[in-house]
Structure formats: structure tokens, C-alpha cells
Amino acid sequence: MPIQQAAVIGAGVMGAGIAAHLANAGVPVLLLDIVPEGAENRSALAEGAIAKMLKADPAPFMWKRAARLVTPGNLEDDFDRLAECDWIIEAVLEDPEVKGDLYRRLEAVRKDGSIVSSNTSTLPLKLLTEGMPERFRADFLITHFFNPPRYMPLLELVAGEKTRGQAVAEIAAFGDRVLGKAIVHCHDTPGFVANRIGTFWLQCAVVETLDRGLSIEEADAILGRPLGVPKTGVFALLDLVGLDLMPKVDASMAATLPKDDAYHALRRPFPILEKLIAEGYTGRKGKGGFYRLNREGGGKVKEAVDLATGDYAPAVKVSLGSVSAARKGGPRALVEHADKGGQLAWAVMSQVLSYAASLLPKIADDVPSVDRALRTGYNWKFGPFELLDRIGVDYVAARLKEEGRPVPPLLEKAAAAEGFYRVKDGRQQYLTVGGDYADVERAEGVLLLSDIKLKGERLAGNGSASLWDIGDGVVCLEVHTKMNTMDPEVFKIIAKAVEIVPKDHKALVIYNEGSHFSAGANLGLAMFAANVGAWPMIEDMVAEGQKVYTALKRAPFPVVAAPSGLALGGGCEILLASDAVQAHAESYIGLVEAGVGVVPAWGGCKELLTRYAQDPKRPKGPMPPVAAAFETIGLAKVAKSAYEAKELGFLRGSDRITFNRERLLADAKQKALELGEGYRPPEPADLFLPGPSGKASLAFALRDLYAKGVATEHDMVVASELAQVLTGGPKADFTEAMNEDDVLKMERAAFMRLVRTPGTLARVEHTLETGKPLRN
């Protein structure tokens, strides 16, 4: 049956977060918890959880209105309402007795065909269903979300012997298409897939760091980015999840793992961990953990604990030859290096990767499932088998043998073949547990640019951008600079797209598979030009950006932008210039130029003015669109989801949202094909701007902000130039129309005046050095 109404039982961090994400996807959800003893408000726990989430940062809700879809209640007064639900998710204490009592109550009220699942991360399904009737077993499975549920893509599914195949298929499809999750089917084994390997990795890293006498800063620098692991590394990650959780997870794994499992050899007391927990240093949720912020003297000094003494000292920047070598040579260069960094990396990763290879097919059916679990559950850039290929399976196997250590049979097969992955006939293939190769299959409706690239050459491209034929007459423009920033070489490929698409194709999609759509203009290039006084070079870049963005907007074919992650500054402006946007739900969109001391100059000002003026829900007249754009651009507002982007006007009401990142390109392509039927480019808009009277009104409000200390000295300079652009300049009259090109000229002139000011140059330099805005 389709899932139209869901319920979550347990309003703790995980349960509430799952409920919020269901609401993000537009699903009404009932959130229930126990009645607190002596409470006047019997649903206080669920109501309190919703209120807390509305204030949390990062926010569990993609937009505040989503909270309206979560109905709070309690397990006494509202239990019968579970009969209305199609999917009931249990997220209560990790206690089999507590869960069993709840399941028996559930079985008495739930409707036929409803699905019940547990969010357990440790308890086996067999244990959870002991003594339960056949009807319950047929509709029960484990759905293990990762924390925080909105942001972590992984959803592990575990089915029992009696679980209906249709129930598993329904939840897998719903989790994929509606919730945007990466689905991994796991076997009913301790820790399932991601935590089975992830817990081993963390335990191994802590043990080896302690045994070798390295600092936590060194360990995180070695075991983090050089291996494709987030910069948190190990110890900062443990701070994030909570140090008090570590002993509980250890006890659970020890109790449930087979006696011959390699994890047992890593178990030992950690006096430093016990000391930190006892003193309230439980991680970020406490006073700190392995790291803390010392706020004495009004500052914020990051400190790290000494693993030998337990004392804190200012965290130090790590400089190791092995880490430097990894920047150029990758993980192989890291583990081969002779210094202590290389030794730690090999000691940890040789154990972790061997362990992963030894677990198939016990924990999952195939290599891609395990890699997917670690990428999406722990944010590793490469799964363990992908990492083995990057290091070299023959190298790892030979070195293990040389050290007298066992080589897992699956690793031996990979070393004797072509690794765990290969490309054949334009298709990626993986090594099966039987030693053969099979195609990596994509779910229906998934289209990846990485797969397209295996099949043929690009249509055109340079070092900054490429054009790819993605089928059915649609071309994909891929930017692949650092942070996918815009530079003159990108503009050349945009111009090329405008030239070649009408000849043999129907439409253009702007998309890439990097972490971010685009962080805007290449500030480093602009700063270099400013430092050598190459002002014409900067103005040429601004003018060329205006030219190619306008060409996209007026092209004789539909243009669909498909952002994910950051779409800031020039990245946002290309969305505004597109006919439509197919946005990943986790898109962070904004015109942030004011933060670096300039104004949007690739059409952002005129496009936002036009959006606000044409929006039937906004007030009419010449001043309301100007005031709204002045606030949005001047405050450098950033939408923290695609839904918020609609509220701010960066996306239209008709723009679509995709929850699953892997489905974004296919959805954007479909939108482009729909627009292609009888397509006509949009007519240039006329703008009726208020002129000097409007600027005076904005200046009055700005002086008030300055007097209150909200606006800084240079904010006043930037805002004055922004006001000049948005109000149309000294000759504007709201009774006479201005065209788009007139506003573009003002954007360019204001940008060039600002970029020459010391205040703006200081902001750009500070942003490049720190990644943060300067308040000067």
C-alpha cells in the first residue's frame, strides 16, 4: 500500500529527527512518546522535541512549515491513532523487553498491511521478533537511519526470513524516491554493515594511536582527509557522536559478535576515556571531549587533550611528510611513507580493509553495498573496496603476506584479477564473492554523469568545464574547477554550449557530481588581478559573465540548472538565468557578494528584482521589490534548503525538488525535455525602478542599522552601491521602464567601483585566507 501516513514512536534525538525528515518529504507523521510522570502536559516529550528541533542548528526541518506535518502525542491517549498509519517506526530504548512489550501492543491496533520497523542499531531482527505472531513477522523489518536523519543519506534495511518481499520493496522505494536515502540491504548480523566496519575502524584507530604515542591532532590529520575521510578524522568524530556512547557500543558489539571476530582483539580499557566522561567531557554535547573550546579571556582557543596526561593544551597544526605525500600521491603514498604518519595509516587501514574483505558475504551480498554504506553512513569519499583499489590490491595483499598476516580470500581473488572494480565495454563492474565480475546496476530512474563518462568522449571541454551528451538530445554542462567556481574558461564552454546545442540537440542541463554546484566567482583569480592592478582583466571577466549568462537566458533552447550543495554568488546567478531549476533538496542558495564587498554583477540584481516584481504573492508598486531585493542581497541571505530558496525567491514556485541526489540528473533531463516541446525563450523584462527617492528611503533605513551597530563602515559603502543599482540610478523614474541591459550596466559599474576600494580588497583577501567573511 502507498505510505500516506507514518508514525514514529520515541521522541528522542533519532526518533524526532526521523519524524522531521518524513515531514520534510511531505508525509504527515504522528510522533509519540511516554507520558512523563506527574506531567500536566501528557504529550510534553513529543511537543518539546518538535520545539527543540525548530531552534536547532543544523536544522532537522528543511523549512519551518514542515513542522506542521508532525502531530505530537503520547503512548496512552493517542495509541489507537496508530491504526491510521501505513508505516510505524519504533525508535525507543535499545532494550528487547521494552521493544517487545511495545510490539505486542502495536499488533493489537495496527491495520492489515501496515509496516512496522525498528531503528535499532545493535539488536538483531531475530531477537526482536521472538515470540511474535506470523502476521507481525511478515510486516516487520529493521530500518536503520543514521544521525542526523535529514543529512545522512544511508538507510540500512534488514529483512527477516518471514518478512514480506513486498514490504521490503515498498520501504526501499519510499526511502529512495521520497526520503532521498541510499538504500543498503544488509544481513541480520551485529552492527549490520556501516557500523560493523565503522566501529572496528574507530576502535582500531584509538588503540593504534595510543599504542604508538601519537597526538590526537596527528591521528586526525593522518586518518582524515588523506584517506578520503572527513576532516573530523577519528577523535573529532568521536566528540561529535558523544564519548559516552563509545563504551555502550563497545559492550554491545562485544556481546553480539562471534567469538572469533577480530574486533575482540582490539578491546581494552581506555583510562583517558573514562576520565573524560567522568569529568563531563562527553564531546560536543558536553563541555568538550578530546577537543574543547577554551573561552577564557573572551576568546575561543581550540584545545586538544594529551592522551598520556589528560591535560589540555592549544591544538597544534600537524606537519608530516606522509600527509604531504598523500596530497599528491593519494592513499598509497601515505601508507608507503616511512614516518610515523605512514606507519599509523598502514597499521589502522590494513586491519580495517582486511576486516571488511573478510566480512563478505556475511554482512551483505556484494562489494558495492559495503562501499555505499561507508560512503553514505560515515561520509568516506571511498568505500573500503574502492580504497583498496586506490592503494593497490596486489600491494596490500603482498605486504600482508610479507608481514606474516592472513590475507582474506576475497582480497586474494581481487589481487589475482583486476581489483575490486573494473570498466569493461563502457560499464563499471565489480568483483563478486565467487570471483567473477558483474555490472554495477543502477536503480530505475538513476542517471549518473560518472557512468556517462565511461561510455564516450565529451562533446567539448577544457580544464574548467565540459559538455557531455546525456542522451535524448540533451547536453550536460559540467563545471569541474575547485569548488566549481566560475572563471573565463568556464565561460568559453558556456558559449560553446549556446553554439552547439541548437545544431544537433534539444536542451541543456547544468549539473555536476561534485560536493557543490558552484561557490561562485573565482575570487583567487580576481584577487590576483587586483594585486597587479589588472583592472581591465577584472572588468572583462564581469562583462563576459554577463554576456554568457544573458546568452543562456535568451538561448533558443531550454536551460535547466540542477544544483546540489552550495550555489552561491555566480552559482546562484546561473540558476536565476535558467528557464527552470531541478534542485536537490539539500541546496544552499544565495547571493553572497556583499559579504566579500561587491554586488552581484552577472545579472543577480536584475533577476531578483524581476522575480520579486512578478511574484503575485508580493506587494505591488516600485518600492516593495527593491526593498526586498536590498534586504536579501545586502544581508547576503542564504537559503539552507531548496524549500527556503523558494521562500527567498531564488527558486520559482514551479521549480522542482529532488530528494535523492542520484536521481537529480535524470529528473533535470526530464524537465528539460518537457520544456523543449514548443519552447520559446522568455521575453526581456521591463523594470520600473523608483530612482533617487527610492535610494533615499533605503539610505534612511541603512543609517538606522549603522547607528544600532548592525552595519559596519564598509557595509555602508557596499549597501550604497547596491541601493544605486536596485533603484535604477539618478535618472530613473518609476513611470518609465528600464530594460535588463540598463541594470546590467549598473551592476558592472558598481562592481568595478567597489573592487577598487581597500575595504573590499581586505574582505576578499580575508575570505580567501579563512573562508569566513570580514566585518570591516
C-alpha positions in Angstrom: 0.0 0.0 0.0 1.3 3.6 -0.6 2.7 5.3 2.5 0.4 8.3 3.1 0.6 8.5 6.9 3.5 7.5 9.1 4.3 7.3 12.8 7.4 7.4 14.9 7.4 6.0 18.5 10.1 7.6 20.6 10.8 11.3 20.5 14.5 11.2 21.4 17.1 12.6 19.1 16.8 9.9 16.5 13.1 9.4 16.6 12.3 13.1 16.4 14.9 13.5 13.6 13.2 10.7 11.6 9.8 12.3 12.1 11.2 15.7 10.9 12.6 14.2 7.8 9.4 12.4 6.9 7.7 15.8 7.3 10.4 17.4 5.0 9.3 14.9 2.3 5.6 16.0 2.8 4.5 13.0 4.8 2.1 13.5 7.7 3.7 11.8 10.8 2.5 11.1 14.3 5.2 11.4 16.9 4.5 9.6 20.2 6.4 9.1 23.5 5.6 8.1 27.0 3.6 10.3 29.5 6.2 11.8 31.9 5.4 11.0 35.5 3.3 13.7 37.1 3.2 15.8 33.9 0.4 18.3 33.3 1.1 18.1 29.6 0.8 14.4 28.8 2.5 14.9 25.3 5.3 17.1 26.7 8.1 14.9 25.4 6.9 14.9 21.7 5.9 18.6 21.8 9.2 19.5 23.4 11.2 17.6 20.8 9.4 19.5 18.0 10.1 22.8 19.7 13.7 21.9 20.2 14.1 20.9 16.5 12.7 24.2 15.4 15.5 26.0 17.2 18.3 23.5 16.3 21.3 24.2 14.1 21.8 22.4 11.8 18.1 22.3 11.4 16.3 18.9 11.2 13.4 20.6 9.3 14.2 21.9 5.8 11.7 24.7 6.4 9.8 25.6 9.4 6.4 24.9 7.8 7.3 21.3 7.6 6.9 21.0 11.4 3.1 21.4 10.9 3.1 17.9 9.4 4.3 16.4 12.7 1.5 15.7 15.2 2.7 15.2 18.8 1.0 12.7 21.1 1.6 10.1 23.8 1.6 6.4 24.1 -1.5 6.3 26.3 -4.0 8.8 24.9 -3.0 8.5 21.2 -2.0 4.9 20.8 -5.2 3.9 18.9 -4.3 6.5 16.3 -1.6 4.2 15.1 -4.4 2.2 13.3 -4.4 5.0 10.7 -0.7 4.6 9.9 0.8 2.9 6.9 4.4 2.8 8.3 5.2 2.7 12.1 8.8 3.3 13.1 9.9 2.3 16.5 12.8 4.3 18.0 12.7 3.5 21.7 15.3 2.3 24.2 17.7 -0.4 22.9 16.1 -2.9 25.3 14.5 -6.1 23.8 11.9 -6.3 26.6 10.8 -2.7 26.1 10.5 -3.2 22.4 8.7 -6.5 22.7 6.1 -5.0 25.0 5.5 -2.2 22.5 5.3 -4.6 19.6 2.6 -6.6 21.3 0.5 -3.5 21.9 1.1 -2.4 18.3 -0.1 -5.8 17.0 -3.5 -5.3 18.7 -4.2 -2.0 16.9 -2.4 -1.7 13.6 -4.2 -2.3 10.4 -3.6 -5.1 7.9 -0.7 -4.5 5.6 0.8 -1.7 7.7 4.6 -2.0 8.0 6.4 -1.9 11.4 10.1 -1.2 11.5 12.8 -0.7 14.2 15.5 1.9 14.1 17.8 -0.3 16.2 21.5 -0.1 15.5 22.5 -3.1 17.6 19.8 -5.6 18.2 19.3 -8.5 15.7 16.0 -8.9 14.0 15.7 -12.5 15.1 15.8 -11.3 18.7 13.2 -8.6 18.2 10.7 -10.9 16.6 11.0 -13.8 19.1 7.5 -14.9 20.2 5.7 -12.5 17.9 2.9 -13.9 15.7 3.3 -14.6 11.9 1.3 -11.5 10.9 3.7 -9.2 12.7 6.8 -11.0 11.4 5.5 -10.7 7.9 5.3 -6.9 8.2 8.4 -6.2 10.3 11.9 -5.2 9.3 14.7 -3.0 10.5 15.2 0.5 9.0 18.4 1.9 10.4 18.6 5.6 9.8 21.9 7.5 10.5 22.1 10.6 12.6 21.2 13.3 11.8 18.4 11.7 9.6 17.9 14.7 7.4 21.6 15.0 6.4 23.0 11.4 6.4 21.9 9.6 3.3 22.3 6.0 4.4 19.3 3.8 5.2 20.1 0.2 6.1 17.3 -2.3 5.6 17.3 -5.7 7.3 14.6 -8.2 6.5 13.8 -11.4 8.4 13.1 -14.8 7.0 9.3 -14.2 7.3 9.3 -10.5 6.1 7.1 -10.0 3.1 9.1 -9.1 0.0 6.5 -6.5 -0.9 7.0 -4.8 2.4 10.8 -4.6 1.9 10.2 -3.3 -1.7 7.8 -0.6 -0.5 10.1 0.8 2.1 13.1 0.6 -0.2 11.3 2.5 -2.9 9.8 5.0 -0.4 13.2 5.6 1.3 14.9 6.0 -2.1 12.4 8.2 -4.0 10.6 10.1 -1.3 13.2 10.4 1.5 16.2 10.5 -0.8 18.1 7.7 1.0 20.9 5.5 -0.2 19.4 2.1 0.4 21.7 -0.7 1.5 20.2 -4.2 2.1 22.0 -5.8 5.0 22.0 -9.2 6.5 20.9 -9.7 10.1 24.3 -9.5 11.7 25.7 -7.4 14.5 26.2 -3.7 13.5 24.8 -4.5 10.1 27.2 -3.0 7.5 28.3 0.6 8.2 28.6 0.3 12.0 30.2 -3.2 11.8 33.1 -1.7 9.8 32.9 1.8 11.2 33.1 0.7 14.8 36.1 -1.5 14.1 37.8 1.4 12.3 37.2 3.8 15.3 38.3 1.2 17.9 41.4 0.3 15.9 42.4 3.9 15.3 42.2 4.8 19.0 44.2 1.7 20.0 46.9 2.2 17.5 47.2 6.0 18.3 47.5 5.2 22.0 50.0 2.3 21.5 52.2 4.4 19.2 52.1 7.6 21.3 50.8 9.9 18.7 48.7 13.0 19.5 45.0 13.2 18.6 45.8 16.1 16.2 48.3 13.9 14.4 45.9 10.9 14.2 43.1 13.1 12.8 45.4 14.6 10.2 46.7 11.2 9.1 43.4 9.2 9.2 41.2 12.0 7.9 41.5 13.8 4.5 44.5 11.8 3.1 42.3 8.7 3.2 39.1 10.4 1.9 37.7 10.6 5.4 36.0 13.9 6.6 38.4 16.3 8.3 36.9 15.3 11.7 39.1 12.2 11.3 38.6 9.9 14.3 38.8 11.8 17.6 36.8 14.8 16.4 34.2 12.4 15.1 34.0 10.6 18.5 33.4 14.1 20.0 30.6 14.6 17.6 28.8 11.4 18.3 29.5 11.5 22.1 32.2 9.9 24.1 29.7 8.3 26.5 28.3 6.3 23.5 31.7 4.6 22.9 31.6 2.2 25.9 28.0 1.3 25.2 28.7 0.5 21.5 31.8 -1.5 22.5 29.8 -3.5 25.0 27.0 -4.2 22.5 29.4 -5.3 19.8 31.4 -7.5 22.2 28.2 -9.2 23.3 26.8 -9.9 19.9 29.8 -10.5 17.6 31.1 -14.1 17.1 33.9 -15.1 19.5 36.4 -15.4 16.6 35.7 -11.9 15.3 38.8 -9.6 15.0 37.1 -6.9 17.0 37.6 -8.7 20.3 41.4 -8.3 20.0 41.0 -4.6 20.0 39.1 -4.4 23.2 40.9 -2.9 26.2 40.3 -0.3 29.0 40.8 3.3 28.0 41.6 5.2 31.2 41.7 8.5 29.4 38.2 8.0 28.0 36.9 7.0 31.4 38.5 10.2 32.9 37.0 12.5 30.3 33.5 11.0 30.7 33.7 11.2 34.5 34.6 14.9 34.3 31.7 15.7 32.0 33.8 15.8 28.8 31.4 13.8 26.7 32.0 15.6 23.4 30.3 18.5 21.7 27.1 17.9 23.7 29.1 18.4 26.9 32.0 20.7 27.9 34.1 19.2 25.1 35.8 15.9 24.6 39.1 15.0 23.0 38.9 18.6 21.8 37.4 21.6 23.6 37.0 25.4 23.1 38.6 27.4 25.9 36.7 30.7 26.2 38.8 32.2 28.9 39.6 35.8 28.3 36.7 36.2 25.9 38.4 34.3 23.1 37.9 30.8 21.6 41.0 28.7 21.7 40.7 25.2 20.4 42.5 22.8 22.7 43.3 19.1 22.5 43.7 16.6 25.3 47.1 14.9 25.8 46.3 11.2 25.7 49.1 10.4 28.2 48.3 13.0 30.9 44.7 14.0 30.3 45.7 17.7 30.3 44.5 20.2 27.6 46.8 22.4 25.5 46.2 24.5 22.4 45.7 22.3 19.4 48.7 22.3 17.1 48.8 22.2 13.3 50.3 18.9 12.1 53.1 18.9 9.6 54.2 15.4 8.4 55.9 14.2 5.3 53.4 11.3 4.9 50.5 13.7 4.9 52.2 16.0 2.4 53.0 13.0 0.2 49.3 11.9 0.2 48.3 15.3 -1.2 50.0 14.4 -4.5 50.2 10.6 -4.4 47.0 9.6 -2.7 46.5 6.9 0.0 49.2 4.7 -1.5 51.8 7.4 -0.9 50.5 7.7 2.7 50.7 4.1 3.7 54.1 3.6 2.0 55.7 6.5 3.8 58.3 5.7 6.5 57.4 8.4 9.0 55.0 7.8 12.0 52.1 9.1 9.9 52.6 6.4 7.3 53.1 3.8 9.9 49.9 4.7 11.7 47.9 4.8 8.4 49.1 1.3 7.4 48.6 -0.1 10.9 45.0 1.1 11.0 43.9 0.7 7.4 45.5 -2.7 6.8 43.4 -4.0 9.7 40.2 -2.2 8.7 40.4 -3.1 5.0 41.3 -6.7 5.7 38.4 -6.9 8.1 36.0 -5.5 5.5 37.2 -8.0 3.0 36.7 -10.9 5.4 33.0 -10.0 6.1 31.6 -10.7 2.7 29.2 -12.3 2.1 28.3 -12.4 5.8 27.1 -8.9 6.2 25.8 -8.0 2.7 25.6 -9.6 -0.8 28.2 -7.6 -2.6 31.1 -5.2 -2.7 29.1 -2.1 -3.9 26.7 -2.4 -1.0 29.6 -2.2 1.6 31.2 0.7 -0.2 27.9 2.5 -0.5 27.3 2.0 3.3 30.6 3.6 4.3 30.3 6.4 1.8 26.8 7.4 2.9 26.9 6.4 6.5 30.3 7.7 7.5 30.9 10.2 4.7 34.0 8.4 3.4 34.9 9.6 0.0 35.8 6.0 -0.9 34.3 2.8 0.5 36.8 0.1 1.8 36.9 -1.8 -1.5 37.3 1.4 -3.5 40.1 2.4 -1.2 41.8 -1.0 -1.6 41.8 -0.4 -5.4 43.3 3.0 -4.9 46.1 1.7 -2.7 46.5 -1.3 -4.9 45.1 -4.8 -4.0 48.3 -6.5 -5.1 50.3 -4.2 -2.9 48.1 -4.7 0.2 48.0 -8.5 -0.3 51.8 -8.7 -0.8 52.6 -6.6 2.2 50.2 -8.5 4.5 51.9 -11.8 3.4 55.3 -10.2 3.9 54.3 -9.3 7.5 53.0 -12.8 8.1 49.4 -11.7 8.4 46.4 -13.5 6.9 45.1 -12.4 3.5 41.3 -12.7 3.2 40.2 -14.9 0.3 38.3 -12.1 -1.4 41.3 -9.9 -1.3 43.4 -12.7 -2.8 40.9 -13.0 -5.6 41.0 -9.3 -6.3 44.8 -9.3 -6.3 44.8 -12.2 -8.8 42.2 -10.4 -11.0 41.8 -6.7 -11.9 40.9 -5.4 -8.5 37.5 -5.0 -6.9 36.3 -2.7 -9.7 37.0 -2.5 -13.4 35.5 -0.9 -16.5 34.5 -3.1 -19.5 32.6 -2.1 -22.6 31.8 1.3 -21.0 30.3 -0.3 -17.9 31.6 -0.3 -14.4 31.9 -3.9 -13.0 32.6 -5.3 -9.5 34.2 -8.5 -8.3 31.7 -10.9 -6.9 32.3 -13.2 -3.9 32.5 -16.0 -6.5 35.5 -14.4 -8.2 33.6 -13.3 -11.4 32.7 -9.7 -12.4 29.2 -8.3 -12.6 27.9 -5.0 -13.8 27.2 -2.3 -11.2 23.5 -1.9 -11.6 21.7 1.4 -11.1 18.1 1.7 -9.9 15.5 2.6 -12.5 15.4 6.4 -12.8 19.1 6.9 -11.8 21.4 8.6 -14.3 25.0 9.4 -13.2 27.4 11.6 -15.2 30.2 9.3 -13.9 28.6 6.5 -15.9 28.2 8.6 -19.0 31.9 9.5 -18.9 32.8 5.8 -19.1 31.0 5.4 -22.4 32.5 8.1 -24.6 34.3 11.3 -25.2 32.9 14.7 -24.2 31.4 17.0 -26.9 33.7 19.8 -25.9 35.7 21.0 -22.9 38.8 22.4 -21.3 40.4 22.3 -17.8 37.4 24.1 -16.2 34.3 22.7 -17.8 33.0 20.0 -20.2 29.9 19.3 -22.3 28.5 15.8 -22.3 25.8 14.1 -24.4 23.4 12.5 -21.8 21.0 11.1 -24.4 17.7 12.0 -25.9 19.1 15.2 -27.3 20.1 16.7 -24.0 23.6 18.1 -23.3 25.0 18.4 -19.8 27.3 21.3 -18.9 29.7 20.2 -16.1 31.9 22.7 -14.3 34.9 21.0 -12.6 37.1 23.7 -11.2 37.9 23.9 -7.5 34.6 24.3 -5.7 33.2 24.5 -9.2 33.9 28.3 -9.3 33.3 30.3 -12.5 36.2 31.6 -14.5 36.9 32.7 -18.1 37.5 29.1 -19.2 34.0 28.1 -17.9 32.6 31.0 -19.9 34.1 29.6 -23.0 32.3 26.3 -22.6 29.0 28.0 -21.8 29.5 30.0 -25.1 30.3 26.7 -26.8 27.1 25.1 -25.4 25.0 28.0 -26.8 26.6 27.4 -30.1 26.3 23.6 -30.4 23.1 22.7 -28.6 20.8 24.2 -31.3 22.6 22.3 -34.1 22.1 18.7 -33.0 20.4 18.8 -29.6 17.2 19.9 -27.8 18.2 21.2 -24.4 20.9 22.0 -21.8 21.2 20.8 -18.2 23.8 22.4 -15.9 24.9 19.8 -13.4 28.0 18.2 -11.8 28.6 15.4 -9.3 31.0 17.4 -7.0 30.1 18.2 -3.4 28.9 21.7 -4.5 27.1 23.1 -7.6 29.2 26.3 -7.6 30.8 28.6 -4.9 30.5 31.5 -7.4 33.3 33.5 -9.0 36.9 32.5 -8.7 38.0 35.0 -6.0 41.6 34.0 -6.2 41.8 35.0 -9.8 40.1 38.3 -9.1 42.5 39.0 -6.1 45.5 38.2 -8.3 44.3 40.7 -10.9 43.6 43.3 -8.3 47.1 42.9 -6.7 48.8 43.6 -10.1 46.4 46.4 -11.0 44.9 44.5 -13.9 41.5 46.2 -13.6 40.6 45.7 -17.3 41.0 41.9 -16.7 38.5 42.0 -13.9 36.1 44.1 -15.9 36.4 41.8 -18.9 35.5 38.8 -16.6 32.5 40.7 -15.3 31.4 41.6 -18.8 32.0 38.1 -20.2 30.0 36.6 -17.3 27.1 39.0 -18.1 27.3 38.1 -21.8 27.2 34.3 -21.4 24.6 34.3 -18.6 22.4 36.5 -20.9 23.1 34.2 -23.8 21.9 31.2 -21.7 18.7 33.1 -20.7 17.9 34.1 -24.3 19.1 30.8 -25.9 16.6 29.2 -28.4 16.6 26.0 -26.2 15.5 25.3 -22.6 18.2 25.5 -19.9 17.6 23.6 -16.7 20.0 24.0 -13.7 20.4 21.1 -11.3 22.1 22.3 -8.1 23.2 20.4 -5.0 25.2 21.7 -2.1 26.4 25.3 -2.4 25.1 27.5 -5.2 26.4 30.9 -4.1 27.1 34.2 -5.9 27.7 33.4 -9.5 26.4 29.9 -8.9 23.1 31.3 -7.7 23.0 33.7 -10.7 23.2 30.9 -13.2 20.1 29.4 -11.5 18.4 32.7 -11.9 19.3 32.8 -15.6 18.0 29.3 -16.3 14.5 28.5 -17.6 13.9 26.1 -14.7 15.7 24.6 -11.7 15.6 21.0 -10.6 17.1 21.4 -7.2 18.4 18.8 -4.8 16.6 19.3 -1.5 20.0 19.9 0.2 20.8 23.0 -1.9 22.2 26.1 -0.2 21.5 29.0 -2.4 22.2 32.7 -2.1 23.7 36.0 -3.5 26.5 36.4 -1.0 28.6 39.0 -2.9 28.0 41.7 -0.2 30.0 39.5 2.2 33.1 40.0 0.1 32.4 43.7 -0.5 30.8 43.7 -4.0 27.4 43.4 -5.6 26.0 40.7 -7.8 27.2 41.6 -11.3 26.3 38.6 -13.5 22.6 39.5 -13.5 21.7 38.7 -9.9 20.4 42.1 -9.1 18.1 42.5 -12.1 16.9 38.9 -12.0 15.9 39.1 -8.3 14.2 42.4 -8.9 12.3 40.9 -11.8 11.3 37.8 -9.7 10.0 40.0 -6.8 8.2 42.3 -9.1 6.4 39.5 -11.0 5.6 37.4 -7.9 1.8 37.7 -7.4 2.2 37.0 -3.7 4.3 40.0 -3.1 3.2 43.7 -2.7 2.9 45.7 -5.9 4.5 49.1 -6.7 8.0 50.2 -7.5 9.4 50.1 -3.9 8.5 46.7 -2.4 10.6 44.6 -4.9 13.5 47.0 -4.4 13.3 46.8 -0.6 13.0 43.0 -0.7 16.0 42.6 -3.0 18.0 45.1 -1.0 17.4 43.1 2.2 18.1 39.7 0.6 21.3 40.8 -1.2 22.5 43.3 1.3 22.3 40.7 4.2 23.8 38.0 2.0 20.9 35.7 2.9 21.4 32.0 2.1 18.6 29.5 1.8 19.5 26.4 3.7 17.3 24.1 1.7 15.6 24.2 -1.6 12.3 24.9 0.2 13.8 28.0 1.8 15.2 29.0 -1.6 11.6 29.2 -2.9 10.6 31.4 0.1 13.5 33.8 -0.7 12.8 33.8 -4.5 15.9 32.1 -5.6 13.7 29.3 -6.9 10.3 29.8 -8.6 7.2 28.1 -7.3 7.2 25.9 -10.4 10.8 24.7 -9.8 11.0 21.1 -8.7 12.9 19.5 -5.8 14.6 16.1 -5.9 15.4 14.3 -2.6 17.7 11.6 -3.9 21.0 13.1 -5.2 21.4 10.1 -7.5 18.1 11.0 -9.3 18.9 14.6 -9.8 20.4 14.4 -13.3 17.6 12.2 -14.6 14.9 14.5 -13.2 16.6 17.6 -14.6 16.9 15.9 -18.0 13.2 15.0 -17.9 12.3 18.6 -17.0 14.4 19.9 -19.9 12.7 17.6 -22.4 9.3 18.7 -21.1 10.2 22.4 -21.7 11.5 21.5 -25.2 8.0 21.0 -26.5 7.2 24.2 -28.4 9.9 26.1 -26.5 10.3 29.9 -26.8 12.8 31.9 -24.8 11.5 34.4 -22.3 10.8 37.9 -23.4 13.2 40.5 -21.8 11.6 42.1 -18.8 10.9 45.8 -18.2 11.7 47.2 -14.8 10.1 50.2 -13.2 12.5 51.5 -10.6 12.0 54.3 -8.1 15.2 56.3 -8.7 16.6 58.8 -6.2 13.6 58.8 -3.9 13.9 55.1 -3.5 17.6 55.3 -2.8 16.9 58.0 -0.1 14.4 55.7 1.5 17.0 52.8 1.6 19.7 55.2 2.9 17.5 56.2 5.8 17.0 52.6 6.8 20.7 51.9 6.4 21.7 54.8 8.7 19.5 53.3 11.3 21.2 49.9 11.1 24.6 51.7 11.3 23.5 53.6 14.4 22.5 50.3 16.0 25.9 48.8 15.2 24.3 46.2 12.8 26.0 47.6 9.7 29.8 48.3 9.6 31.7 51.1 7.9 32.3 49.1 4.7 28.7 47.6 4.8 27.6 51.2 4.3 29.8 51.6 1.2 28.6 48.3 -0.3 25.0 48.9 0.5 25.1 52.4 -1.0 26.3 50.9 -4.3 23.7 48.2 -4.1 20.9 50.7 -3.5 22.1 52.7 -6.5 21.8 49.6 -8.8 18.4 48.4 -7.4 16.8 51.8 -7.6 17.9 52.5 -11.1 20.4 55.3 -10.6 19.9 59.1 -10.5 17.9 59.3 -13.8 15.4 56.5 -13.0 11.7 57.3 -12.8 9.2 54.7 -11.8 6.9 55.8 -14.6 9.5 54.9 -17.3 10.6 51.4 -18.0 14.3 50.4 -17.8 15.4 47.3 -19.7 17.6 44.5 -18.4 20.7 45.7 -20.2 20.5 49.0 -18.4 20.5 47.3 -15.0 23.4 45.0 -16.1 25.5 48.1 -16.9 24.8 49.5 -13.4 25.8 46.2 -11.8 29.1 46.2 -13.7 29.9 49.8 -12.9 29.1 49.3 -9.1 31.2 46.1 -9.0 34.2 47.9 -10.5 33.9 50.8 -8.2 33.8 48.5 -5.2 36.5 46.2 -6.2 39.0 49.1 -6.2 38.2 50.0 -2.6 40.6 48.9 0.2 37.7 47.6 2.3 36.6 45.2 -0.4 40.1 44.0 -1.2 40.5 43.3 2.6 37.3 41.3 2.6 38.3 39.3 -0.5 41.7 38.5 1.0 40.3 37.6 4.4 37.7 35.3 2.8 40.4 33.5 0.7 42.6 33.0 3.8 40.0 32.0 6.3 36.8 31.0 4.4 34.9 33.5 6.6 33.6 37.0 5.9 35.4 40.0 7.3 33.3 42.6 9.2 35.2 45.8 8.5 
